[in-house]
Each structure stands twice: as C-alpha cells, then as structure tokens.
Amino acid sequence: MQFERTLVNFTSSNFDIAPTLELPPGQRVRGGNYGASLTLTLNILAP
C-alpha cells in the first residue's frame, strides 16, 4: 500500500510532463491512456 501511494504521488507530481510526451497521432493524454503512456515512457527512459 505504501508503494501504491508513492506511485500515485509520483504520477500526480509529474502530470505537467504529459504535454511533452510523444504520443501516436490522435492519442489523447487522459485517464488510463495517460497512465499507460507515462509507464511506457518511464520504462524506456529508465535502465
């Protein structure tokens, strides 16, 4: 539960990064799509 709460706080604090994410044409950053995009980006950037 501690980890989940930290993950939510991390996601919320980095919401401003959303507009800079490179998404497929027509992809909107909202709800689950945003979460998936953020996770995918972190997986690519993080070794």
C-alpha positions, 0 to 999 in steps of 0.5 A: 500500500505504501508503494501504491501511494508513492506511485500515485504521488509520483504520477500526480507530481509529474502530470505537467510532463504529459504535454511533452510526451510523444504520443501516436497521432490522435492519442489523447493524454487522459485517464488510463491512456495517460497512465499507460503512456507515462509507464511506457515512457518511464520504462524506456527512459529508465535502465 
